[in-house]
Amino acid sequence: MATSSIFTNIRIRDAETAERFITALEASERESQNTPREHVARHVTDANEIRELYLKWKRNNGNIN
């Protein structure tokens, strides 16, 4: 979302507009709760673990059945 959009004036003129605005705020809150806050990385040296990670990556990217 563009930064300038937070400065937009919002006019709520009826119940339907208010309901849509509240729904959008709630959806935004849920989405932000699902966003990871911290990435954890570690150094992998075990050949079998590297192989498993690579196969998992390939499966998730549609490159292997």
KEZA-37491 format. One record per residue: residue number from 1; residue in three letters; x, y, z of N, C-alpha, C, CB in turn. Coordinates in steps of 0.1 Angstrom, whole numbers, always signed. Glycine has a CB too. Example, Ala and Ser with C-alpha at 12.3 -4.5 7.8 and 13.67 -1.06 7.14 Angstrom:
BEGIN
(node 1,ALA,(+132,-57,+78),(+123,-45,+78),(+132,-33,+78),(+113,-45,+90))
(node 2,SER,(+128,-22,+71),(+137,-11,+71),(+129,+0,+79),(+141,-6,+57))
//
This chain:
BEGIN
(node 1,MET,(+8,-12,+0),(+0,+0,+0),(+9,+12,+0),(-10,+0,+12))
(node 2,ALA,(+5,+22,-8),(+13,+34,-9),(+12,+42,+4),(+9,+43,-21))
(node 3,THR,(+23,+49,+8),(+23,+57,+20),(+12,+68,+20),(+36,+62,+23))
(node 4,SER,(+11,+74,+8),(+2,+86,+7),(-13,+82,+10),(+3,+92,-7))
(node 5,SER,(-16,+69,+9),(-30,+65,+11),(-34,+66,+26),(-32,+51,+7))
(node 6,ILE,(-25,+67,+35),(-29,+68,+49),(-33,+83,+52),(-17,+65,+58))
(node 7,PHE,(-31,+92,+43),(-35,+106,+45),(-48,+109,+38),(-24,+115,+40))
(node 8,THR,(-55,+99,+33),(-68,+101,+26),(-79,+104,+36),(-71,+89,+18))
(node 9,ASN,(-87,+114,+33),(-99,+116,+41),(-110,+106,+37),(-104,+131,+38))
(node 10,ILE,(-115,+100,+48),(-126,+90,+46),(-139,+96,+50),(-122,+77,+54))
(node 11,ARG,(-149,+95,+41),(-162,+100,+44),(-172,+88,+46),(-167,+110,+33))
(node 12,ILE,(-177,+87,+57),(-186,+76,+60),(-200,+83,+61),(-183,+68,+73))
(node 13,ARG,(-208,+80,+51),(-221,+86,+50),(-233,+77,+53),(-223,+92,+36))
(node 14,ASP,(-231,+64,+53),(-242,+55,+56),(-237,+43,+63),(-250,+52,+44))
(node 15,ALA,(-246,+35,+67),(-242,+22,+75),(-234,+13,+66),(-255,+16,+80))
(node 16,GLU,(-237,+12,+53),(-230,+3,+44),(-216,+7,+43),(-237,+2,+31))
(node 17,THR,(-213,+19,+41),(-199,+24,+40),(-192,+22,+53),(-199,+39,+37))
(node 18,ALA,(-198,+24,+64),(-192,+21,+77),(-188,+6,+79),(-201,+26,+89))
(node 19,GLU,(-198,-2,+75),(-195,-17,+76),(-184,-21,+67),(-208,-24,+72))
(node 20,ARG,(-183,-16,+55),(-172,-19,+46),(-159,-14,+51),(-174,-13,+32))
(node 21,PHE,(-158,-2,+57),(-146,+3,+63),(-142,-5,+75),(-149,+18,+68))
(node 22,ILE,(-151,-9,+84),(-147,-18,+95),(-142,-31,+90),(-160,-20,+104))
(node 23,THR,(-149,-37,+80),(-144,-50,+75),(-130,-49,+69),(-154,-55,+64))
(node 24,ALA,(-127,-38,+62),(-114,-36,+57),(-103,-35,+68),(-113,-24,+48))
(node 25,LEU,(-107,-27,+79),(-98,-26,+90),(-95,-39,+97),(-103,-16,+100))
(node 26,GLU,(-105,-47,+99),(-104,-60,+105),(-95,-70,+97),(-117,-66,+108))
(node 27,ALA,(-98,-69,+83),(-90,-78,+74),(-75,-74,+75),(-95,-77,+60))
(node 28,SER,(-72,-61,+75),(-59,-56,+76),(-52,-60,+89),(-59,-41,+75))
(node 29,GLU,(-60,-60,+100),(-54,-64,+113),(-51,-79,+113),(-64,-61,+124))
(node 30,ARG,(-60,-87,+107),(-57,-102,+106),(-45,-104,+98),(-70,-109,+100))
(node 31,GLU,(-44,-97,+87),(-32,-99,+78),(-19,-96,+85),(-34,-91,+65))
(node 32,SER,(-19,-85,+92),(-7,-81,+99),(-3,-91,+110),(-9,-67,+105))
(node 33,GLN,(-13,-98,+116),(-10,-108,+126),(-4,-120,+121),(-23,-111,+134))
(node 34,ASN,(-6,-123,+108),(-1,-135,+101),(+13,-132,+95),(-10,-140,+91))
(node 35,THR,(+18,-120,+95),(+31,-116,+90),(+42,-120,+100),(+31,-102,+86))
(node 36,PRO,(+51,-127,+96),(+62,-131,+105),(+70,-118,+109),(+72,-141,+98))
(node 37,ARG,(+73,-117,+121),(+80,-105,+126),(+96,-106,+126),(+76,-102,+140))
(node 38,GLU,(+100,-119,+126),(+115,-121,+127),(+118,-133,+119),(+119,-123,+142))
(node 39,HIS,(+129,-132,+111),(+133,-144,+103),(+145,-150,+111),(+138,-139,+89))
(node 40,VAL,(+145,-163,+112),(+155,-170,+119),(+163,-178,+108),(+150,-179,+130))
(node 41,ALA,(+176,-176,+108),(+184,-183,+98),(+195,-191,+106),(+191,-174,+88))
(node 42,ARG,(+199,-202,+101),(+209,-210,+107),(+218,-216,+96),(+203,-221,+116))
(node 43,HIS,(+230,-220,+100),(+239,-225,+91),(+238,-241,+90),(+254,-222,+95))
(node 44,VAL,(+234,-246,+78),(+232,-260,+77),(+244,-266,+70),(+219,-263,+69))
(node 45,THR,(+250,-277,+76),(+261,-283,+71),(+259,-298,+68),(+273,-281,+80))
(node 46,ASP,(+249,-304,+74),(+246,-318,+72),(+241,-321,+58),(+236,-323,+83))
(node 47,ALA,(+248,-329,+50),(+244,-332,+37),(+230,-337,+35),(+253,-342,+30))
(node 48,ASN,(+225,-346,+44),(+211,-351,+43),(+201,-340,+46),(+210,-363,+53))
(node 49,GLU,(+204,-331,+55),(+195,-321,+58),(+194,-311,+47),(+199,-313,+71))
(node 50,ILE,(+205,-308,+40),(+206,-299,+29),(+197,-305,+17),(+220,-297,+24))
(node 51,ARG,(+199,-318,+15),(+192,-326,+5),(+177,-325,+8),(+196,-340,+4))
(node 52,GLU,(+172,-327,+20),(+158,-326,+24),(+153,-312,+22),(+156,-330,+38))
(node 53,LEU,(+160,-302,+26),(+156,-288,+24),(+155,-285,+9),(+166,-278,+30))
(node 54,TYR,(+164,-290,+1),(+163,-287,-14),(+151,-294,-20),(+176,-292,-20))
(node 55,LEU,(+149,-306,-16),(+137,-313,-21),(+124,-306,-17),(+137,-328,-16))
(node 56,LYS,(+124,-302,-4),(+112,-295,+0),(+110,-282,-8),(+113,-291,+16))
(node 57,TRP,(+121,-275,-10),(+120,-262,-18),(+115,-266,-32),(+134,-256,-19))
(node 58,LYS,(+120,-276,-38),(+115,-280,-52),(+100,-284,-52),(+124,-292,-57))
(node 59,ARG,(+96,-291,-42),(+82,-295,-41),(+73,-282,-40),(+79,-304,-29))
(node 60,ASN,(+77,-273,-31),(+69,-261,-29),(+69,-252,-42),(+75,-253,-18))
(node 61,ASN,(+79,-253,-50),(+80,-245,-62),(+75,-252,-75),(+94,-240,-64))
(node 62,GLY,(+69,-263,-73),(+63,-271,-84),(+73,-277,-94),(+54,-262,-92))
(node 63,ASN,(+85,-280,-89),(+95,-285,-98),(+97,-300,-97),(+108,-279,-95))
(node 64,ILE,(+89,-307,-88),(+91,-321,-86),(+77,-326,-81),(+102,-325,-75))
(node 65,ASN,(+74,-339,-84),(+61,-345,-80),(+63,-351,-66),(+56,-355,-90))
//
